[in-house]
Amino acid sequence: MKRKTITHAARLLCVLALAMSLTTAAFAADPPEPAQPSPCYPTAVTRSEDGGEIRKMYDLGPEDDPAGIPRSDFEQEGYHYTLTDLLKQELPANESRQHTETVSVPSQSKDMGAVLALLPQTKEFVTEDGLAGTLALKLDTVKVEVAGYGSATKSVTATRTYPGLADQDTQYIPKSISDNGHSLTLQTVNWQTEGDGHFTAVASYSGSATSSYVKGYTVTADYAGTVSRINLNKIRYVAIFEGTALEPTPTEEPGNTADPSLTDPADPTAPVDPSDPTDAPTGEKNSVLPVVAVVVVVLLGGGAFYFIKRRR
């Protein structure tokens, strides 16, 4: 009889331990989160003049998942936009168009022969969106403009002769003169004696002159031709969003400061008591359940232990 009682109690403890482990696992296990597709980014965005429509274009490859194209509403420049359509377009295998590219090169001369030597007849170009081609020079678009001016200063000298002077007195000699538009000042005087006893003064003047010069030229020209590319299994998706003008935000009336979360759904004007246990968050209720399960297991284990001891 005693052995049966011990065996029965041992089985009861095993059942309780298994129940506790299953309860803990049930609360600890979280459902797996679904895999999120990689986000897609538009290759071009256009907006109508009135702001009523925005189109976003996505060029996706075979490995790209279109589920990553954003579809949520958004607001921009006073409009609320909502996705209304998502179009799928097969891109052509070969895409081409006419393209004009303007080039600019520096030149030290404005001579057309020297300028054309700087411009090759053809050039290879690649556009921003990946189209490439050989473009030819358009001779009628070649322009040469002055790139800038510089200034230079140099010394200017002049000599003046003053004959028939009664004596060697510099008061008869001008202290400054004008020569070809430049102002010069007296530097030295050499005296020569004439046959009749008079003197001749040879005066030297000097000054500076500033002149401007062309520092260089800028040559511009256009190249035009066809650019193209080959699209490898590209699919274009066009997300069309229609916009609605946003209304100005109304000013809140004074005194209406009730928290919407503290109102009764049946009567929005009646505030709800925050202490009401029926409004307790679900997370708090769920966090209490593991604690209750543990307490129950402990009490049952203690009762079984007391029962076994008493039977002995």
C-alpha positions as CSV (number, residue, x, y, z in Angstrom):
1,M,0.0,0.0,0.0
2,K,2.8,2.3,0.8
3,R,4.6,1.6,-2.5
4,K,1.4,2.4,-4.4
5,T,1.0,5.7,-2.7
6,I,4.6,6.7,-3.5
7,T,4.2,5.6,-7.1
8,H,1.0,7.6,-7.4
9,A,2.6,10.7,-6.0
10,A,5.6,10.4,-8.3
11,R,3.3,10.1,-11.3
12,L,1.5,13.2,-10.1
13,L,4.7,15.2,-9.8
14,C,5.8,14.2,-13.3
15,V,2.4,15.3,-14.8
16,L,2.7,18.6,-12.9
17,A,6.3,19.2,-14.2
18,L,5.3,18.4,-17.8
19,A,2.3,20.8,-17.5
20,M,4.5,23.5,-16.2
21,S,7.1,23.1,-19.0
22,L,4.3,23.1,-21.7
23,T,2.8,26.2,-20.1
24,T,6.1,28.0,-20.1
25,A,6.9,27.0,-23.7
26,A,3.4,28.2,-24.8
27,F,4.0,31.6,-23.3
28,A,7.7,31.9,-24.5
29,A,7.2,30.8,-28.1
30,D,6.6,33.7,-30.5
31,P,5.0,33.2,-33.9
32,P,7.6,33.6,-36.8
33,E,7.5,37.0,-38.6
34,P,6.8,36.8,-42.3
35,A,9.8,37.7,-44.6
36,Q,9.6,41.3,-45.8
37,P,10.4,41.9,-49.5
38,S,13.4,44.1,-50.3
39,P,12.4,47.8,-50.9
40,C,12.3,49.0,-54.5
41,Y,13.4,52.5,-55.4
42,P,12.0,54.6,-58.4
43,T,14.2,55.3,-61.4
44,A,12.1,58.3,-62.3
45,V,9.3,60.4,-60.8
46,T,6.9,62.7,-62.7
47,R,4.3,65.1,-61.3
48,S,1.4,66.8,-63.2
49,E,1.4,70.6,-63.4
50,D,-1.7,70.9,-61.2
51,G,-0.3,68.4,-58.7
52,G,-3.2,66.0,-59.1
53,E,-1.1,63.0,-60.1
54,I,2.3,61.6,-59.4
55,R,3.8,58.7,-61.4
56,K,6.7,56.7,-60.0
57,M,8.5,54.3,-62.4
58,Y,10.4,51.2,-61.2
59,D,12.7,49.3,-63.6
60,L,13.0,45.8,-62.0
61,G,15.1,42.8,-63.0
62,P,14.1,39.2,-62.8
63,E,15.4,38.9,-59.3
64,D,13.5,41.9,-58.0
65,D,10.1,41.4,-56.2
66,P,7.5,44.0,-57.2
67,A,6.0,43.5,-53.7
68,G,8.7,45.9,-52.5
69,I,7.2,48.8,-54.4
70,P,5.7,51.3,-51.8
71,R,2.0,51.6,-51.9
72,S,1.2,53.6,-48.8
73,D,-0.4,57.0,-48.9
74,F,1.8,60.1,-48.5
75,E,1.6,63.8,-48.4
76,Q,3.6,66.2,-50.5
77,E,3.4,70.0,-51.2
78,G,-0.1,70.4,-49.9
79,Y,-1.6,67.2,-51.4
80,H,-2.5,63.8,-50.0
81,Y,-1.7,61.0,-52.5
82,T,-3.3,57.6,-52.8
83,L,-2.2,54.7,-55.0
84,T,-4.9,54.2,-57.7
85,D,-3.1,51.9,-60.2
86,L,0.1,49.9,-60.7
87,L,0.9,49.3,-64.3
88,K,3.3,46.7,-65.7
89,Q,5.2,47.5,-68.9
90,E,7.6,45.3,-70.8
91,L,10.6,47.4,-71.8
92,P,11.8,47.1,-75.4
93,A,14.9,45.0,-76.0
94,N,16.6,47.9,-77.6
95,E,16.0,51.5,-76.5
96,S,17.3,54.5,-78.4
97,R,16.8,58.2,-78.8
98,Q,18.4,61.4,-80.2
99,H,20.7,63.2,-77.8
100,T,22.6,66.5,-77.8
101,E,25.6,67.1,-75.6
102,T,27.3,70.5,-75.1
103,V,31.0,70.5,-74.4
104,S,33.3,73.4,-73.1
105,V,37.1,73.5,-73.5
106,P,39.6,76.3,-72.7
107,S,41.7,77.9,-75.5
108,Q,44.6,80.3,-75.5
109,S,43.7,81.6,-79.0
110,K,40.5,82.6,-80.8
111,D,41.8,81.6,-84.2
112,M,39.3,79.1,-85.6
113,G,42.0,76.8,-86.9
114,A,43.5,76.5,-83.4
115,V,40.0,76.1,-81.9
116,L,38.9,73.3,-84.2
117,A,42.1,71.4,-83.3
118,L,40.7,71.2,-79.8
119,L,37.4,69.7,-80.9
120,P,37.4,66.1,-82.3
121,Q,34.9,65.4,-85.0
122,T,33.2,62.6,-82.9
123,K,33.0,61.8,-79.2
124,E,31.7,58.8,-77.2
125,F,29.0,59.8,-74.6
126,V,27.0,58.0,-72.0
127,T,23.9,59.7,-70.7
128,E,22.8,59.8,-67.0
129,D,20.3,57.0,-67.5
130,G,22.8,54.7,-69.1
131,L,22.3,55.2,-72.9
132,A,25.5,55.3,-74.9
133,G,26.5,56.4,-78.5
134,T,28.9,58.2,-80.8
135,L,28.0,61.9,-81.3
136,A,29.2,64.1,-84.1
137,L,30.4,67.8,-83.9
138,K,28.0,70.4,-85.1
139,L,30.3,73.1,-86.6
140,D,27.5,75.8,-86.7
141,T,27.4,75.7,-82.9
142,V,31.1,76.4,-82.2
143,K,31.4,79.6,-80.1
144,V,34.5,81.4,-78.8
145,E,34.2,83.8,-75.8
146,V,36.7,85.6,-73.7
147,A,37.3,83.7,-70.5
148,G,38.6,86.8,-68.6
149,Y,41.0,89.7,-68.6
150,G,44.2,90.4,-66.7
151,S,46.2,93.6,-66.1
152,A,49.9,94.4,-66.4
153,T,52.0,97.4,-65.2
154,K,55.2,98.6,-67.0
155,S,57.5,101.6,-66.6
156,V,57.3,104.5,-69.1
157,T,60.1,107.0,-69.7
158,A,60.4,110.2,-71.8
159,T,63.0,112.9,-72.5
160,R,62.4,116.6,-73.0
161,T,65.0,119.3,-74.2
162,Y,64.7,122.9,-73.0
163,P,67.3,125.2,-74.9
164,G,68.1,128.9,-74.5
165,L,68.0,129.0,-70.7
166,A,69.9,131.9,-69.1
167,D,71.3,129.8,-66.2
168,Q,71.1,126.3,-64.8
169,D,67.9,126.8,-62.8
170,T,65.4,124.0,-62.6
171,Q,62.6,126.4,-62.0
172,Y,62.3,126.7,-65.8
173,I,61.8,123.0,-66.2
174,P,58.3,121.4,-65.8
175,K,58.1,118.9,-62.9
176,S,55.6,116.6,-64.7
177,I,54.5,116.0,-68.2
178,S,51.9,113.9,-70.1
179,D,53.2,111.4,-72.7
180,N,50.7,109.4,-74.7
181,G,48.1,109.7,-72.0
182,H,50.5,108.7,-69.2
183,S,51.5,111.1,-66.4
184,L,55.3,111.3,-65.9
185,T,57.4,113.1,-63.3
186,L,60.8,114.7,-63.5
187,Q,63.7,112.5,-62.5
188,T,67.0,114.0,-63.7
189,V,68.3,117.1,-65.6
190,N,71.5,117.3,-67.7
191,W,72.8,120.7,-68.6
192,Q,74.6,121.6,-71.8
193,T,76.4,124.9,-72.5
194,E,75.5,126.7,-75.7
195,G,77.9,128.9,-77.7
196,D,76.3,132.2,-76.8
197,G,76.5,131.5,-73.1
198,H,73.0,130.1,-72.7
199,F,72.2,126.6,-71.4
200,T,70.2,123.6,-72.7
201,A,68.4,121.3,-70.2
202,V,67.9,117.7,-71.0
203,A,65.2,116.4,-68.6
204,S,64.3,112.8,-68.0
205,Y,60.8,111.8,-66.9
206,S,59.4,108.4,-65.8
207,G,56.1,106.9,-64.7
208,S,54.0,103.7,-65.0
209,A,51.3,102.5,-67.4
210,T,48.7,99.8,-66.8
211,S,47.3,97.8,-69.6
212,S,44.8,94.9,-69.8
213,Y,45.0,91.8,-71.8
214,V,42.9,88.7,-72.6
215,K,43.8,85.8,-70.2
216,G,42.2,83.1,-72.4
217,Y,39.1,82.0,-74.3
218,T,36.3,79.4,-73.7
219,V,35.2,77.3,-76.6
220,T,31.7,75.7,-76.5
221,A,30.2,73.4,-79.1
222,D,27.4,70.8,-79.5
223,Y,27.7,67.2,-80.3
224,A,24.5,65.4,-81.6
225,G,23.6,61.8,-82.5
226,T,21.8,58.7,-81.4
227,V,22.3,57.0,-78.1
228,S,20.9,53.5,-77.2
229,R,21.1,50.6,-74.8
230,I,20.0,47.0,-74.5
231,N,17.6,46.2,-71.7
232,L,18.2,42.7,-70.3
233,N,14.9,41.3,-69.0
234,K,13.8,44.6,-67.5
235,I,10.2,45.2,-66.5
236,R,8.9,48.6,-65.7
237,Y,6.2,49.2,-63.1
238,V,4.4,52.5,-63.0
239,A,2.7,53.4,-59.7
240,I,0.1,56.1,-60.2
241,F,-0.9,58.2,-57.2
242,E,-3.9,60.6,-57.3
243,G,-3.7,63.6,-55.1
244,T,-6.3,65.5,-53.1
245,A,-5.6,69.0,-51.9
246,L,-5.3,69.1,-48.1
247,E,-7.8,71.3,-46.2
248,P,-6.3,73.8,-43.7
249,T,-6.1,72.5,-40.2
250,P,-9.0,73.9,-38.1
251,T,-8.1,75.8,-34.9
252,E,-9.0,73.8,-31.7
253,E,-11.7,75.5,-29.7
254,P,-10.6,76.6,-26.2
255,G,-11.7,74.2,-23.4
256,N,-12.0,71.2,-25.6
257,T,-9.0,69.3,-24.3
258,A,-10.6,65.9,-23.5
259,D,-8.4,63.0,-24.4
260,P,-10.2,60.9,-27.1
261,S,-8.7,57.7,-25.5
262,L,-10.5,58.5,-22.2
263,T,-14.1,58.6,-23.6
264,D,-16.9,56.0,-23.6
265,P,-17.6,54.7,-27.2
266,A,-21.3,54.7,-26.3
267,D,-21.2,58.3,-25.1
268,P,-18.1,60.2,-26.3
269,T,-18.8,63.1,-24.0
270,A,-18.6,60.9,-20.9
271,P,-15.0,60.3,-19.7
272,V,-13.9,56.7,-18.8
273,D,-12.5,56.0,-15.4
274,P,-8.8,55.1,-16.0
275,S,-8.9,52.8,-12.9
276,D,-11.6,50.6,-14.4
277,P,-10.1,47.1,-14.5
278,T,-11.9,46.2,-17.7
279,D,-9.7,48.7,-19.6
280,A,-6.5,47.1,-18.5
281,P,-4.2,46.4,-21.4
282,T,-4.2,42.9,-22.8
283,G,-0.4,42.7,-22.4
284,E,-0.7,43.2,-18.6
285,K,-3.4,40.4,-18.4
286,N,-1.2,38.0,-20.5
287,S,1.9,38.7,-18.3
288,V,-0.1,37.6,-15.2
289,L,-1.0,34.1,-16.6
290,P,2.6,32.6,-16.3
291,V,2.8,33.7,-12.7
292,V,-0.5,32.1,-11.8
293,A,0.5,28.9,-13.5
294,V,3.7,28.7,-11.5
295,V,1.9,29.4,-8.2
296,V,-0.6,26.6,-8.9
297,V,2.2,24.1,-9.7
298,V,4.0,25.1,-6.5
299,L,0.9,24.6,-4.4
300,L,0.1,21.2,-5.9
301,G,3.7,20.0,-5.5
302,G,3.6,21.1,-1.8
303,G,0.3,19.3,-1.2
304,A,1.7,16.1,-2.8
305,F,4.8,16.3,-0.7
306,Y,2.7,16.7,2.5
307,F,0.5,13.8,1.5
308,I,3.4,11.4,1.0
309,K,5.0,12.4,4.2
310,R,1.8,11.9,6.2
311,R,1.3,8.4,4.6
312,R,4.7,7.4,5.8
